[in-house]
Amino acid sequence: MSADTKPEKPVVLLTGATGYIGGRMIEPLQGATWQLRCTGRSAERLRSRVDSATEVVVADALDRESLDEALRGVHSAFYLLHSMGEGAGFEGRELLAATNFAAAARCAGVQRIIYLGGLGAGGDLSAHLTSRQNVGRILADSGIQTIEFRSSIIIGSGSLSFEIVRALVHRLPVMITPKWVNTPTQPIAVEDVVSYLMAALETSDPRSRIYEIGGPDVTTYGGMLTEYARQLGRRRLMIPVPLLTPWLSSLWLGLVTPVHAKVGRELIESIRNETTVRDHSAQEAFGIEPLSLEVALARALEAERTG
């Protein structure tokens, strides 16, 4: 089915369908009362992930003209794109992609954009979190209703943050830990993130809103390491080294985890920022009861074991 076909059901566009969150959105969207359209740079990769009723349109948010077909006839669009993994200059690419998408969505008459960004407050945010929040502002400035969810660390097998926890616990009985492992954070299970994103499709509130989302537990990276190790039945010794810089930390992560040093450095710069929920209106608006850290880690561990 092409984007020119006019389906009976409203069309929802899923960007980032081959990514971590986007990939988990496919199944619930295919079972919903929407006509799902997925977009990405590779039609082959997309078609291997979706059913025959799902539309596939090749587009690149860095190419403004390529977005026109993808957005034609769309009622609501999930914006789940990011460029941190593509190396230096990711901030510029993210802002250009958001600017292109906002302009194309406005021209196409899109009624709602749903975006997943990052928690963090204050004037000293990392480049990654600053870019995430700037993207949200660009989308909202389009004049289209924009629902932005800001989350902290997402707990789930395959999540970059969770994979760091997993690799450190599995590989290091004794860890040299920088001071960023003590920064307060409020992780959320990936299942709850998907629930919030799906719920945004059905909201009757016509306003653009920013919702902060997190699980019920405020912890630290060190706390997650300790709890994950406990669930594995392992003891891990953490030795704090307060002078370990983000650059040295990223090299350290690169030696013992799947994280590339450049991505690791950007991620660590974000981890040093406190990412806790200050506004609890999301839970009130959507009625979602997030999983505890213990349960979220247990589910991620089970998913890891079962593949």
C-alpha positions in Angstrom: 0.0 0.0 0.0 1.4 3.4 -1.0 1.2 6.7 0.9 -1.2 7.9 -1.8 -3.8 5.3 -0.8 -6.6 6.7 1.4 -7.3 4.2 4.1 -10.5 4.1 6.1 -8.6 4.4 9.4 -6.6 7.5 10.5 -2.9 7.2 9.5 -0.3 7.3 12.3 3.3 7.7 11.2 6.1 5.9 13.1 9.6 7.3 12.6 12.6 5.4 14.0 10.8 2.1 13.5 14.1 0.2 13.4 15.3 1.8 16.6 15.0 0.7 20.2 11.8 2.4 21.1 10.3 2.5 17.6 10.8 -1.2 17.2 8.7 -1.9 20.3 5.9 0.4 19.1 5.3 -1.6 15.9 3.3 -4.4 17.5 0.9 -2.3 19.6 0.3 0.1 16.7 -0.4 -2.7 14.3 -3.1 -4.0 16.7 -4.7 -0.6 17.2 -7.5 1.3 15.4 -5.0 3.1 13.2 -3.4 2.6 9.8 0.3 2.3 10.6 2.9 3.8 8.3 6.6 3.4 9.0 9.4 5.5 7.6 13.1 5.1 7.5 16.1 5.1 5.2 15.9 1.4 4.3 12.7 -0.1 2.9 14.1 -3.6 3.3 14.9 -3.3 7.0 11.4 -1.8 7.6 9.5 -4.5 5.7 11.2 -7.3 7.5 9.7 -5.9 10.8 6.1 -5.1 9.9 3.0 -7.0 8.7 1.6 -6.7 5.2 -1.0 -4.2 6.2 1.6 -1.6 7.3 2.7 1.0 4.9 6.4 1.5 4.3 7.8 4.8 3.0 11.5 5.5 2.5 12.4 9.0 3.9 15.3 10.7 5.6 14.5 13.6 8.0 17.7 15.3 6.9 16.2 15.5 3.4 13.2 17.8 3.6 11.6 16.8 0.3 11.7 13.1 1.1 9.3 13.7 4.0 6.4 14.9 1.9 5.2 11.5 0.8 5.8 10.0 4.3 3.6 12.6 6.0 0.8 12.9 3.4 -2.5 12.2 5.0 -1.0 11.6 8.4 -3.1 12.4 11.5 -0.5 11.7 14.2 3.2 11.2 14.0 5.7 9.7 16.4 9.0 11.5 16.3 11.6 9.0 17.6 14.7 10.1 15.8 18.1 10.9 17.3 21.7 11.1 16.0 23.9 10.7 19.0 25.2 7.4 17.8 26.4 9.0 14.5 29.3 10.9 16.1 30.5 14.5 16.2 28.0 17.1 15.1 25.0 15.2 16.2 23.4 18.3 17.7 23.3 20.0 14.3 21.9 16.9 12.6 19.2 16.6 15.2 18.1 20.2 14.9 18.0 20.1 11.1 16.0 16.8 11.1 13.5 18.3 13.6 13.2 21.6 11.6 12.6 19.6 8.4 10.1 17.4 10.0 8.2 20.2 11.7 7.9 22.1 8.4 6.8 19.1 6.4 4.3 18.1 9.0 2.8 21.5 9.1 2.5 21.5 5.3 0.9 18.1 5.4 -1.7 19.1 7.9 -0.6 16.7 10.7 -2.7 17.2 13.8 -0.4 15.7 16.5 3.3 15.0 17.0 4.3 12.7 19.8 8.0 12.9 20.8 10.2 11.2 23.3 12.9 13.4 24.8 15.0 13.5 27.9 14.6 14.7 31.5 16.9 17.3 32.9 16.5 20.9 34.3 18.9 23.8 34.8 21.4 25.7 32.7 24.2 23.1 32.7 22.7 20.3 30.7 24.8 18.0 28.6 24.9 18.5 24.8 22.8 15.4 24.4 20.0 16.5 26.8 20.2 20.1 25.5 19.7 18.8 21.9 16.8 16.6 23.0 15.0 19.5 24.6 15.7 21.8 21.7 14.2 19.3 19.3 11.0 19.3 21.4 10.8 23.1 21.2 11.3 23.0 17.4 8.4 20.5 17.0 6.1 22.5 19.3 7.0 25.7 17.5 5.5 24.2 14.3 2.0 25.1 15.7 1.1 21.4 15.6 -0.1 19.9 18.9 3.1 18.4 20.3 3.1 15.9 23.2 6.6 15.6 24.5 7.5 12.9 27.0 10.8 13.5 28.9 12.3 10.3 30.4 15.4 9.4 32.4 17.2 6.1 31.9 15.0 3.5 30.1 15.2 0.0 31.6 14.9 -2.8 29.0 17.0 -5.3 27.2 18.6 -3.5 24.3 18.5 0.0 25.9 21.9 1.7 25.7 21.8 2.7 29.4 20.7 -0.8 30.5 23.4 -2.5 28.3 26.0 -0.5 30.2 24.6 -1.7 33.5 24.5 -5.3 32.2 28.0 -5.3 30.8 29.6 -3.7 33.9 27.9 -6.2 36.3 28.7 -9.2 34.1 32.4 -8.3 33.4 33.7 -6.4 36.5 33.6 -8.0 39.9 35.4 -4.9 41.1 34.5 -1.5 39.6 36.3 1.8 39.6 33.3 4.1 39.7 33.4 7.9 38.8 31.2 10.3 40.8 28.5 10.2 38.1 27.3 6.8 39.5 25.9 8.8 42.4 23.8 11.2 40.4 20.0 10.9 41.2 18.0 9.4 38.4 14.5 8.0 38.0 14.5 5.1 35.6 11.5 3.9 33.8 10.6 0.5 32.3 10.5 0.4 28.5 7.0 -1.1 28.8 5.8 2.0 30.6 7.4 4.3 28.0 5.5 2.4 25.2 2.3 2.7 27.3 2.7 6.5 27.6 3.4 6.9 23.9 0.4 4.8 22.9 -1.8 6.7 25.4 -0.9 10.0 23.8 -2.7 8.9 20.6 -6.0 8.8 22.4 -5.7 12.0 24.6 -8.6 14.4 24.4 -6.5 17.3 25.6 -5.8 19.5 22.5 -2.9 21.4 24.1 0.8 20.9 23.5 2.2 19.5 26.7 5.5 18.4 28.2 5.2 15.4 30.4 7.9 14.1 32.7 7.8 10.3 33.1 9.7 8.0 35.4 9.2 4.9 37.6 8.3 5.1 41.3 11.9 4.8 42.5 14.6 7.5 42.6 18.0 5.9 42.5 21.5 6.3 41.0 23.5 4.4 38.4 25.3 2.8 41.3 21.9 1.7 42.8 21.0 0.1 39.5 24.3 -1.7 39.3 23.8 -3.0 42.9 20.2 -4.1 42.3 21.0 -5.8 39.0 23.9 -7.7 40.6 21.6 -8.7 43.4 19.1 -10.2 41.0 21.9 -12.1 39.3 23.1 -13.4 42.7 26.4 -11.7 42.4 28.3 -9.3 44.7 30.1 -6.4 43.1 32.6 -4.0 44.8 32.5 -0.4 43.7 35.5 1.8 44.4 34.8 5.5 43.9 37.3 7.6 42.0 36.0 11.2 42.0 38.6 12.6 39.6 37.7 10.2 36.7 36.7 12.7 33.9 34.0 12.0 31.4 36.7 11.4 28.7 38.5 8.9 30.8 35.2 7.4 31.9 34.2 6.9 28.2 37.5 5.1 27.5 36.9 2.9 30.5 33.3 2.1 29.3 34.7 1.4 25.8 36.9 -1.3 27.2 34.3 -3.2 29.1 30.9 -2.4 27.4 29.6 -2.3 23.9 29.5 1.5 24.0 31.8 3.4 21.6 34.0 5.9 23.4 32.4 8.9 21.6 28.8 7.8 22.4 29.9 6.8 25.9 31.3 10.3 26.6 28.1 12.0 25.5 26.1 9.5 27.6 28.2 10.1 30.6 27.9 13.9 30.2 24.1 13.3 30.4 24.4 11.0 33.4 26.1 13.7 35.4 22.8 15.7 35.2 20.1 14.8 37.7 17.2 13.3 35.8 14.2 13.0 38.2 10.5 13.8 37.8 9.5 17.1 39.2 6.1 17.4 37.6 3.8 14.3 38.1 1.0 15.4 35.8 1.8 12.5 33.3 0.6 9.9 35.8 -2.5 11.9 36.5 -3.3 12.5 32.9 -2.8 9.0 31.6 -3.5 6.8 34.7 -0.4 4.7 34.1 1.2 3.0 37.2 4.9 2.5 36.3 6.8 -0.6 37.3 9.2 -0.5 40.2 13.0 -0.6 39.5 13.1 -4.1 40.9 10.4 -5.4 38.6 11.7 -3.4 35.6 15.2 -4.9 36.0 13.7 -8.4 36.6 11.8 -8.2 33.3 14.8 -6.9 31.4 16.9 -9.7 32.9 14.3 -12.3 31.8 14.1 -10.8 28.3 17.9 -11.1 28.1 17.8 -14.7 29.2 15.1 -15.7 26.8 16.6 -13.8 23.9 
